[in-house]
Structure formats: structure tokens, C-alpha cells
Amino acid sequence: MRFYRPVGQISALTFDLDDTLYDNRPVISRTERESMLFVQKYHPLLNTLENTDLQRIRQMLRETEPDIYHDVTEWRRRAVERAMLDAGLSAQEAAEGATAAMRHFAEWRSRIDVPQETHDTLAALAEKWPLVAITNGNAQPELFGLGDYFKFVLRAGPHGRSKPFNDMYHLAAQRLNIPLGEILHVGDDLTTDVAGAIRCGMQACWIKPEGADLLTAADSRLLPHLEISRLASLTSLI
């Protein structure tokens, strides 16, 4: 554990999910592959659809609706629906197909192998402080064994703009009824988690990815209060 700023009173902890509490890279890779296969097999008109086609549609949607990226689930659903319409499906078929595709996506998205260290650490921390999850993604902790540790989960889109915007940080403090300055946010991203939390008045802990260095990281904007390389290090704050 390395300290860069004085750590003040801690009355609650908030956590990023993906790549903070588990390795999300293989999860997303597998989910994207299975989701693409589902869409291709959903209707004969879709069997030649490629991931590059969906990426092109996603980019088009963001250009026409710049704020759509705040809700990654809706952004994905809309892209699939548009692809189905472009392939020749009716509006009803495309709407039903996109809904089915998102159910399939959610099923694979939640097949996450959470390290035992994460369970042990969150359990220990939850005995002392209220814990909250704040995510830009669409992972559902209750589906892979982490839901019971958190008082609530905030997701970009339904609960405000994505990090580093301060919407969800402020909402967490409001719902906890705890001052922003007494909340320690833990995350792996120096922009969305560290800079976002500090700029809105929180304390920030950077859990650095393997091989990362704060002094050479391209996205290093603000110093975190502390840096850790293993989640279990947080138990030393108890």
C-alpha cells in the first residue's frame, strides 16, 4: 500500500466492478463471441452479420445521439435492433430479437469467476463500513455472488452519467447520507475512478493493474490518496 495524499475519515467505501473486483477481460471476450453467435443464428437474414457491422452501427448511434454511451446496455440493444432492421426484419421482429439478444448477453455477462480473496475482503470490509458498487458497465453483482456485500448498486444510464461525471458519486453519498469527503472510492481506472472521485470531493484508492506504474501511466491526471496492487490490502484500513 502506497500513500500519496493524507487519508481522512472513512465512513463508507464505493467500488468499481469490472477489473477491480475480478478480471473482466475473459468475461467480455467470451460474452461478445457468444452474443454474436446468438444474433447470427436468430434469423436466416442475420447469418452473415459480423461484429464490425455492429461496431459501425454503434458508432453511428453515438454520432447521432452523443449521450447514448452513458447507458451501455441500451446502446448495445439499440445497435442490435438497428442491425436486425437493416437486415430486413420487421420492426416487431427486430424489437423482440434485440430483447432476446440482450437476455442472452446478460446470461453470459454474469458468468464471472470471482476470486475468493474478493469475497473475503468484501466480507471483512462490510462488517465495518457500508459498501456500494458504482459501475459504468452492466454487470449484475447479485448474479455472480457479490450482491450481498453491497447496500446498493449504481449503474451508468439508469442512475446518471457514466464516471468520471459525478452523478453516481453524488447519488451514492446522498443515499448513504454520508459526506463525499468521508467516502473512499476504489477502482482500477485512473480517469473514471481516481480523477472522477477526487474531482467530486471523494477520497480515491487506485488498485493498479499488473505492470502499471502511476508515474508513467498515460491517463494519470490526479494522484489517488492511496495505491494498492491487491484488493486484500484494504483490510489494513480496518
Order of alpha helices (4+ residues) and beta strands (2+ residues): beta-beta-alpha-alpha-alpha-alpha-alpha-beta-beta-alpha-beta-alpha-beta-beta
